[in-house]
Amino acid sequence: MSTAKKQMNAPAYAEAAAEEMITSRSFWADARQRFLKNRMAVVSVLMLVLLVLFAIFGHSLAQWSYEEIDWNVLGKVKTEGGPTLANGHYFGVDELGRDLYARVVQGSQTSLLVGFLAGTASVILGSVLGATAGYFGGRTDQIIMGAYTIWLSIPYIIFFVVWQAFFGRSLTQMILVIILVNWTAGLLIVRGQVMMLKNREFVDAARMLGMSDFAIIFKHLMPNILWVIVIYTSIVIPEVIMMESLVSFLGVGIQEPNTSWGALISEGARTMTFGTLWQLAFPAAFFVIAQVSLYYIGDGLRDALDPKDR
Amino acid sequence: MLNYTLRRLFTVVPTLLVLIVFSFYLMRLAPGGPFTSEKPLPPSVMANVLERYGMDEPLHVQLWTYIKNIVFHFDFGPSFSQKDRTVNDVIAQGFPVTLTYGFWSAVFVLACGIPLGIIAALRHNSFWDYSMTGLAIFSQIFPNFVLAPIMVLLFTLSWGLLPGGGWNGGQWEYIIMPAVALGTSYMAGVARLTRGSFLEVMNSPFIRTARAKGLPERTIIIRHALKPALLPTLTYMGPVFVYMITGSVFIDVFFSTGGIGQDFIDGAYSRDYSMLLGLAILYSVLTFTLNLLLDLAYAWIDPKVRSKL
């Protein structure tokens, strides 16, 4: 018996191996550690949490509601409507004498809600379609990919504007149309991953155990490509927020008196010639902070989940 | 190559058909219409108006007439909201404007983005490199609808250098801000991509060979590295064109350039069916044409792709 074999049979070695088995970290724990080491990403998560808290609880600090007009400053918005603690308008008032702070809180709610709900939903939709196309191949794949190429050659804003103008401009409609416009999100990348994985042994094994295609896709393939989906979601969410803001800027977004970052920025941009700069500055600052945070979170997630790339 | 082009041209027909049919039914099935107003028209007048615009017929007949008119007469129908103009008039007036600053914007994207990316790659990890990355992040965060107001604030309201909107027959002062506002984020994207691919190419064996032959660095860059390094950038330009066309709607609205974007948004508000459909078709055809040209350019540059066509 060679020394190496002797060593391997020694009880100490077995114990160490068992120890290693117990303490070995999963892929996700590894990723979490890598993510937490990325200082920018962690700070960004904190910023985003603060933004979400602001959107949820901000109203309790406001002294005005977001649709109430302060008749005292109306007509003299330029001189008396600026940001001040004295009359409770922390961010000043808007063109119509409504409290900008309360409106920014409301706008943050809309933008974040639309961003996260619509962003996640469209990536889920895109991934399921992508997985279907990649798994079944053949005719199914052709149809889905055909629809994908056709869809890409239609500028989305057209569809968006038509939909919003004709079906009303509520929050639900906005989320719906964003999901509809973005159904291609993540489709291509998930399709590629599934095509790569579907010939692997564990899928064959599952098939031999008599599992249905549906179960194979959702129980065996999806968990293996979850990391791709997570990365993609982190890219799509800021894009969706931007999309919503652009559409609101064009005036076909959320209906007044409800508002969003884009709508507020648009109002601020319209009135900045009158010298009421705060009306542009505050919404734009919130928008930019959100985008910066989401950018670095996405970056951190990519580094954490896909370390090969570095 | 010709074969490929023809094949691509054939796919545009089903694409446009899908777009037309889908938008047509979407618009028509929605409540309201171009002639609904606060004070409803008397039924007899309404009937006359509907007949005048051919809207008294069943939907599929109207759709068929619409498509027939486009195919045989190149007629996109009368505008419902701008009473004395046809959609063809509106496009003839607004489209050159959008196309002009769109073209200059694309020039700006390529003429600034590519050199910036190359400089950043050649001076890897230097001040230039870091400023470039900074610029890329900045422009990703300041999309055109945030950037444009800030630019107007600085260049028009504070310094009075450039006009804050309007078109004035397309004088260059009026083109600068729309073109830059439209292009900045894509310029940064192009720079980032060029930087990445340039770094990769510069480390590849054939560049080492060129160096070993004793070629001067400038020849290596221009004759050997540039073409392969620009391929990813070219692929990226496809989506960029789509987004620039999309973004032009915003630019038209914000800078009041008089381009088709404003008519499109107005059309959506006033339920101007023919205007919306006509402009939607125009936007899609534009997207398609640019993508096709790009693919052909790609094949022209990359022999591997060419052989597959």
Boltz contact constraints between the chains, C-beta under 6 A:
constraints:
  - contact:
      token1: [A, 150]
      token2: [B, 15]
      max_distance: 6.0
  - contact:
      token1: [A, 150]
      token2: [B, 18]
      max_distance: 6.0
  - contact:
      token1: [A, 153]
      token2: [B, 15]
      max_distance: 6.0
  - contact:
      token1: [A, 153]
      token2: [B, 287]
      max_distance: 6.0
  - contact:
      token1: [A, 153]
      token2: [B, 288]
      max_distance: 6.0
  - contact:
      token1: [A, 154]
      token2: [B, 19]
      max_distance: 6.0
  - contact:
      token1: [A, 154]
      token2: [B, 284]
      max_distance: 6.0
  - contact:
      token1: [A, 155]
      token2: [B, 242]
      max_distance: 6.0
  - contact:
      token1: [A, 155]
      token2: [B, 245]
      max_distance: 6.0
  - contact:
      token1: [A, 155]
      token2: [B, 246]
      max_distance: 6.0
  - contact:
      token1: [A, 155]
      token2: [B, 283]
      max_distance: 6.0
  - contact:
      token1: [A, 155]
      token2: [B, 287]
      max_distance: 6.0
  - contact:
      token1: [A, 157]
      token2: [B, 246]
      max_distance: 6.0
  - contact:
      token1: [A, 157]
      token2: [B, 249]
      max_distance: 6.0
  - contact:
      token1: [A, 158]
      token2: [B, 280]
      max_distance: 6.0
  - contact:
      token1: [A, 158]
      token2: [B, 283]
      max_distance: 6.0
  - contact:
      token1: [A, 161]
      token2: [B, 268]
      max_distance: 6.0
  - contact:
      token1: [A, 162]
      token2: [B, 276]
      max_distance: 6.0
  - contact:
      token1: [A, 165]
      token2: [B, 268]
      max_distance: 6.0
  - contact:
      token1: [A, 166]
      token2: [B, 27]
      max_distance: 6.0
  - contact:
      token1: [A, 166]
      token2: [B, 30]
      max_distance: 6.0
  - contact:
      token1: [A, 167]
      token2: [B, 30]
      max_distance: 6.0
  - contact:
      token1: [A, 242]
      token2: [B, 143]
      max_distance: 6.0
  - contact:
      token1: [A, 246]
      token2: [B, 145]
      max_distance: 6.0
  - contact:
      token1: [A, 249]
      token2: [B, 145]
      max_distance: 6.0
  - contact:
      token1: [A, 250]
      token2: [B, 253]
      max_distance: 6.0
  - contact:
      token1: [A, 250]
      token2: [B, 265]
      max_distance: 6.0
  - contact:
      token1: [A, 269]
      token2: [B, 149]
      max_distance: 6.0
  - contact:
      token1: [A, 272]
      token2: [B, 153]
      max_distance: 6.0
  - contact:
      token1: [A, 280]
      token2: [B, 149]
      max_distance: 6.0
  - contact:
      token1: [A, 284]
      token2: [B, 146]
      max_distance: 6.0
  - contact:
      token1: [A, 288]
      token2: [B, 141]
      max_distance: 6.0
  - contact:
      token1: [A, 291]
      token2: [B, 141]
      max_distance: 6.0
  - contact:
      token1: [A, 292]
      token2: [B, 141]
      max_distance: 6.0
